[in-house]
Amino acid sequence: MPITVKFIGALRHASGEDKCIVGCKKCTVKDLIRRITRKSPELLRNLVAGDAESLRPNALILVNGKEISILDGLDTALKDGDEVVLVPVVHGG
């Protein structure tokens, strides 16, 4: 069973879809981000900071309902059947 990636809010618009299914054996969140942003430069700009090694502060990634900062961050290992949700964080004042 592959990994399901769901896009919420502005990230849905940037990706052009509300979800995708990715076959990714023994990969990390970082590997998954590289794969899904390859075909969507707008999604890449919304998720990844300039150095391409860190997440933008206004993007939240959940793996099976847990925020990756309480796991292993971008190095969080993924397995078949996992659900990854990409959520834009909106700040206001």
Secondary structure, DSSP 8 states (H G I E B T S, - for coil): --EEEEE-THHHHHHTSSEEEE--TTEEHHHHHHHHHTT-HHHHHHHB-TTSSSB-TTEEEEETTEEGGGTTGGG-EE-TT-EEEEEE-----
